[in-house]
Amino acid sequence: MALVEIPGSKSVTARALFLAAAADGVTTLVRPLVSDDTEGFAEGLGALGYRVERAEREWRITGRPQGPGADGASVFCRDGATTARFLPTLAAAGHGTFHFDASEQMRRRPLGPLTTALRDLGVELEHHGAEGHHPLSIRAAGVEGGEVTLDAGLSSQYLTALLLLGPLTRTGLRINVTDLVSAPYVEITLAMMRSFGVEVAREGNVFDVPSGGYTAARYPVEPDASTASYFFAAAALTGREVTVPGLGRGALQGDLRFVEVLERLGAKVEIGADATTVTGGTLTGGTVNMRDISDTMPTLAAIAPFASGPIRIEDVYNTRIKECDRLDACAENLRRQGVDVATGRDWIEIRPGTPQPVEIETRGDHRIVMSFAVAGLRTPGTTFDDPGCVRKTFPGFHDAFAAWAAQPEG
């Protein structure tokens, strides 16, 4: 059995940084993810006037319930979607003029539903390029609160941003959600808000968030379940066994449900109190709805040719507006490998085949690299046009994955 230590969750680290900045007191984050995305988020907090002290395994953030300490700032959000969506929302709770921009890749990703909701709440906001995209400016004067309607059908991060903002408003927020994708990520947000002293009332798709602020905490960041999916998939693909400690029955992250998909397709899965083990078997075909765990769609797509029957992945339209059009990127790379693939607006079907080694066109997307690295265990000679883009979430991925693959079996 191989134990694999997975870095901290990107999703949890980003939310924890927002909560720590908004809380009254000093928060300590234990084992936060250190990556381009999270460092960009921390850098952005610094620009906004928050104190962030980073040590090797702990980050300390001095919160400001009244909002940013600066009355003006320019923040570059890099490639980080959480940075680009959460920090403008946090800035709206303060007072001053704040400018935000991001990489070309992030500029292409939509913000419109979130910025529309902020405007509906009275936030003065201006897009400087394409409407609903970065760059943007906010002239902040605090947020009164009230009722707002939100379409979160493209990204659950829009809802998370508003939920996190709620306790910083003067009267609280009532959020009516008309559509929601990746719902487990919202459950992460609600659970983490409870850890910082805020309980959100929910009835169906209506969320009532009280005002009153957050309380600082010492908060351990659990391992990243999306990152763990590559090691779980590698075990399923090769017939080996892998155990990831720190991700068990009490894990916050919905992406751990990826192991349930592997189990349906023939792997053996054991979810314990504080660890999950996957043992490989013969992968079979099937149809899988991955709406709620869409970040793991490329992981399954890359290994699907090795199954005994076709694998169809459905309800993943939102993967088309991630770092790249992931559905299209998976399909085109598989076709270049000689695999028979069909796609539609929100689905992909991969038939059994023998992928040929090619240079994978990553489109600068970390998840395309890591997913096809897993498949590369059965396709020696696979290379990547931009292997370094894994720095976004797991800078040490290639070394860690090679170390796992090199371990003797048994």
TAQUI-V276810 format. One record per helix or strand. SS is the DSSP state (H for helix, E for strand). FROM is the first residue (numbers start at 1). LEN is the number of residues. If there is no record, write none. Layout:
SS | FROM | LEN
SS | FROM | LEN
//
This chain:
E | 2 | 2
E | 8 | 1
H | 10 | 13
E | 23 | 2
E | 26 | 5
H | 36 | 12
E | 51 | 4
E | 58 | 5
E | 72 | 5
H | 81 | 12
E | 95 | 7
H | 104 | 4
H | 112 | 9
E | 124 | 4
E | 136 | 6
E | 146 | 7
H | 157 | 10
E | 173 | 8
H | 183 | 13
E | 201 | 3
E | 206 | 4
E | 214 | 2
E | 218 | 3
E | 223 | 1
H | 225 | 14
E | 241 | 5
H | 254 | 11
E | 268 | 4
E | 275 | 5
E | 286 | 4
H | 291 | 16
E | 311 | 4
H | 317 | 5
H | 326 | 11
E | 341 | 3
E | 348 | 3
E | 359 | 2
H | 366 | 10
E | 383 | 2
H | 387 | 6
H | 397 | 10
//
